[in-house]
Amino acid sequence: MNKALLVMLLLLSLPMVLAVDFDEDISEEDKATFDNILEPVMKIYNFIKYSATVLAVVFLVFAGVTFIMSGNDQAKRESAKMMGTYIVIGLIIIWVAPLIVQYLVG
C-alpha cells in the first residue's frame, strides 16, 4: 500500500517538476532566503560530521587495540584491519560528500 501511494504522489508531482525553468537566474533576495533556510541544515550537518568523527576516532583506537592484543589469532587481526578500513572509508565519505555536491551543483 505504501509503495503505491508513493508512486502516485511522484506521478502527481511530475508536472510541477517539469514546469520549473532551470535556466532562470536567481535573484539576490531568493539567494538570501535560501541561505537563511540552509543555515540550520548546515549546523546540523556539521554537528553530525564532527560527532561521527569523534566516534570514528574512538572505534579506530578500539580497532588498533584489538589488532595489537590479537597475538597470533589471524581472524582477530583481519577483523581489526577491516574495521579500521571501514572507519577510514566512512570518514572520507563524510568529509568529501559536501565537496562532491558543491562540485556537481557549482
N, C-alpha and C positions, 0 to 999 in steps of 0.2 A: 504494500500500500504506500509506504513512504517513498519508494523509488518512482512509482507512477506519479505521485504528487510533485516530486522534484522535477521530473521530466516535463510535466505540464507547466510548471512555473517557468522553467527555462524556455519552453516554446512560446509562452505568452510574453516573456520579456525580450525575445529576439527582435521584434520590430523596433523596440525602444533603443536597443543597442545599435541596430543598423541605421537609425535616424541621426546618430551623433556624427557631427562633422569634425574629424580629427585634424584637418588642415587649418582650422580656425585658430588664430592667435589668442593667447590668454591675456586678459587684462591684468594690470598690476593689482587691482582690487581683488580679483579672483586668486591671484598668486598669494597675496597676503592672507586671504581667508583659508586657502589650502594649507599654508604654513601654520596658521593657528590651530587647524584641525590636526595636523601631523605632529605637532609638538608633544602632546601627551603620549601618542603612539610611540614616538622615538624614545621618550623617557622609559616607557615600559620595556621596549626592546633592549635598551641599554642595561636596565636592571636585570633582565633575563640573561643577557650576554655575559655580564660580569659575574652573576651568580653561578652560571654554568661553568665559567672559567675557574672560579674558586672550587667548585665541586670536582672539576676535572683534575685540578692540581692535587686534591686530596686523594682521588682514585688513582692518579698516576703514582703518587707516593706509595699507596697500597700495592699497586702492581709491582713497583720496584722492590718493596719489602718481600712480597711473595716470591719474586724471582730470586732474590738473594737467599731466602730461607728455604728454597725448594731442594737444595742439596743436589742429589743425583737423580731426582724424580723428573724425568723428561716431560711428563704430562703437565706437571705444575709449571715448569719453565715455559712450555709452549702456551699454556693458558695465560700466564703473566705477560708474555710477549704480545699475544693477540689483544689482550686487554689494553695494553699501552698503545698499540697501533690504532685500535678503535677510538681511544680517547683523543689521540692526536688528530685523526681524521675528523672527528666531531668538532674539535676546536677550530680546525681550518675551515670547515663548513660554516660554523657560527660567525667567524670573523671575516670571511671573504664574501658571504652572501650579500651584504649591502653594497659592496663594490661591484658585484656582478649585476645587481639590479640597477645601480646607478649607470653602469656602462650600457646596459640594454635600453634604458629609458633615455639617457642623455646622449 
